[in-house]
Amino acid sequence: MVNYGIATKPWMIIPIGLCFAAVYYVLFRWAIVKFDLPTPGRERDPDAVAAPTADVPAAPTEHAVPAAPTADAVPANTDA
């Protein structure tokens, strides 16, 4: 902080910065929601397929990985 000693109220930079951050957040959030602007994580994916419903079973994928055995499916070690 080079100018801290000669500034009139150097401590005011923190509350002013927080106020500007709040104004920018509210303004951009409003604009993104109001105009449905695509942002990273919110963009529409035209190739996306609708999620399967309970009536329609999900189609198996070509490269499906078999499920690992659960603890119930593994025989217990009876060697004592």
C-alpha positions as CSV (number, residue, x, y, z in Angstrom):
1,M,0.0,0.0,0.0
2,V,2.2,2.7,-1.3
3,N,-0.2,5.6,-0.8
4,Y,-1.6,4.5,2.6
5,G,0.2,7.2,4.5
6,I,-0.8,10.1,2.3
7,A,-4.4,9.0,1.5
8,T,-7.2,10.9,3.2
9,K,-9.2,7.8,4.3
10,P,-7.4,4.7,3.1
11,W,-9.6,2.3,5.2
12,M,-12.6,3.3,3.1
13,I,-11.4,1.2,0.2
14,I,-12.7,-2.0,1.9
15,P,-16.4,-0.9,2.5
16,I,-16.5,0.9,-0.9
17,G,-15.2,-2.2,-2.6
18,L,-17.7,-4.4,-0.8
19,C,-20.5,-2.1,-1.9
20,F,-19.4,-2.2,-5.5
21,A,-19.1,-6.0,-5.3
22,A,-22.7,-6.2,-4.1
23,V,-24.0,-3.8,-6.8
24,Y,-22.2,-5.8,-9.5
25,Y,-23.4,-9.1,-8.2
26,V,-27.0,-8.0,-8.0
27,L,-26.9,-6.3,-11.4
28,F,-25.3,-9.2,-13.2
29,R,-27.4,-11.8,-11.5
30,W,-30.6,-9.9,-12.4
31,A,-29.4,-9.5,-16.1
32,I,-28.5,-13.2,-16.4
33,V,-31.8,-14.4,-15.0
34,K,-33.9,-11.8,-16.7
35,F,-32.5,-12.2,-20.2
36,D,-31.6,-15.9,-19.8
37,L,-28.0,-15.3,-20.8
38,P,-25.9,-18.5,-21.3
39,T,-23.1,-18.6,-18.8
40,P,-20.7,-21.5,-18.1
41,G,-22.8,-24.2,-16.5
42,R,-26.1,-22.7,-17.6
43,E,-25.8,-23.0,-21.4
44,R,-28.4,-25.0,-23.3
45,D,-27.1,-28.3,-24.7
46,P,-28.9,-29.1,-27.9
47,D,-27.5,-32.6,-27.9
48,A,-28.7,-33.4,-24.4
49,V,-31.3,-36.1,-24.2
50,A,-34.2,-35.8,-21.8
51,A,-33.8,-37.8,-18.6
52,P,-35.6,-41.1,-18.6
53,T,-38.8,-41.3,-16.7
54,A,-40.1,-44.1,-14.6
55,D,-42.2,-45.5,-17.4
56,V,-39.4,-45.7,-19.9
57,P,-36.3,-47.7,-18.9
58,A,-32.9,-46.2,-19.7
59,A,-31.2,-47.6,-22.7
60,P,-27.9,-49.4,-22.0
61,T,-24.8,-47.7,-23.3
62,E,-22.3,-49.3,-25.7
63,H,-19.4,-49.0,-23.3
64,A,-21.2,-49.8,-20.0
65,V,-18.8,-50.7,-17.2
66,P,-20.0,-53.7,-15.1
67,A,-20.8,-52.9,-11.6
68,A,-18.3,-53.9,-8.9
69,P,-19.5,-56.6,-6.5
70,T,-20.9,-55.4,-3.2
71,A,-19.9,-56.5,0.2
72,D,-23.0,-58.8,0.4
73,A,-22.0,-60.6,-2.8
74,V,-18.4,-61.4,-1.6
75,P,-18.2,-64.5,0.5
76,A,-17.0,-64.0,4.1
77,N,-13.6,-65.3,5.1
78,T,-14.2,-68.2,7.3
79,D,-10.5,-69.2,7.8
80,A,-9.7,-68.6,11.5
